[in-house]
Amino acid sequence: MSGGGSAKKPPIALVPGSRVRVRSAGPDDQAIDSTGHFRGLVSIGGDNTLAIELDGTGGDEKGRIRLVPVPALLAVDILEAAKPEEEKRSDAGQAPGYFR
């Protein structure tokens, strides 16, 4: 056991804006590599998919959104983690209301 002062690491979170490399199952037992920015989760017919905005790496069309079904995921590498946005709460005093 090392007694060094190991700093507590923040929990891992995949948040929109993070740069990722996703390896997923493809046709004929081939893996598909997708590199770009994670845009969020999309539900299609009750199935969840990861939305990746491709960055053009590996010949993929830059800016294209690739939806990767969660069951097809083989690996997700978080290359650059984005900071999670703080929960935005509307303040009743700031929003223009019906009564003034």
C-alpha positions in Angstrom: 0.0 0.0 0.0 1.3 3.4 -0.9 0.8 6.1 1.7 1.1 8.9 -0.8 -1.5 11.7 -0.6 -3.6 10.6 -3.6 -6.0 13.3 -4.5 -9.6 12.1 -4.9 -10.5 12.0 -8.6 -13.8 13.4 -9.8 -16.5 11.0 -10.9 -16.5 10.1 -14.6 -19.3 11.6 -16.6 -20.0 11.6 -20.3 -21.5 15.0 -20.9 -22.4 16.7 -24.2 -19.4 18.5 -25.7 -16.9 15.8 -24.6 -14.5 14.6 -27.4 -14.8 10.9 -27.7 -13.8 7.9 -29.8 -16.5 5.2 -30.0 -15.9 1.7 -31.2 -19.1 -0.1 -32.2 -20.1 -3.3 -33.8 -20.5 -3.1 -37.6 -21.4 -5.4 -40.4 -19.5 -8.7 -41.1 -17.8 -8.7 -37.6 -16.0 -5.4 -38.4 -15.8 -2.6 -35.8 -16.7 1.0 -36.7 -14.6 3.7 -35.2 -16.3 7.1 -34.7 -14.4 10.1 -33.4 -15.9 13.4 -32.6 -18.0 15.3 -30.0 -20.7 13.6 -27.9 -23.9 15.5 -28.5 -26.2 13.5 -26.1 -28.5 10.5 -26.0 -31.3 10.0 -28.5 -34.2 7.6 -28.1 -35.4 5.9 -31.3 -38.4 3.6 -30.9 -37.5 3.1 -27.2 -33.8 2.2 -27.9 -31.1 4.6 -26.7 -28.4 5.8 -29.0 -25.3 7.9 -28.5 -25.2 10.9 -30.9 -21.7 11.7 -32.1 -20.8 14.7 -34.2 -18.0 13.3 -36.4 -14.8 15.4 -36.7 -13.6 14.0 -40.0 -11.0 11.6 -38.5 -10.7 8.4 -40.5 -12.4 9.7 -43.6 -15.8 10.3 -42.0 -17.7 13.3 -43.1 -17.0 16.2 -40.7 -20.1 17.5 -39.0 -22.2 14.4 -39.7 -24.2 13.1 -36.7 -23.7 9.4 -36.2 -26.2 7.6 -33.9 -24.7 4.5 -32.3 -27.1 2.1 -30.6 -26.1 1.4 -27.0 -26.2 -2.4 -27.5 -23.7 -2.1 -30.3 -21.1 -0.3 -28.2 -17.7 -2.0 -27.8 -15.7 0.8 -26.2 -16.0 4.5 -25.5 -12.8 6.5 -25.0 -13.2 10.0 -23.5 -10.4 11.9 -25.1 -11.3 15.3 -23.7 -14.0 15.7 -21.0 -16.3 18.7 -21.1 -17.3 20.3 -17.8 -20.9 19.4 -16.9 -23.2 22.4 -17.1 -24.8 23.4 -13.8 -28.5 22.8 -13.5 -30.2 25.9 -14.7 -33.1 27.1 -12.5 -35.4 29.9 -13.4 -35.7 32.5 -10.7 -39.2 33.7 -10.4 -38.0 37.2 -9.6 -36.0 37.5 -12.8 -38.5 36.2 -15.3 -41.1 38.6 -16.6 -44.4 37.5 -15.2 -48.0 38.2 -16.0 -48.4 40.3 -12.9 -45.9 43.2 -12.4 
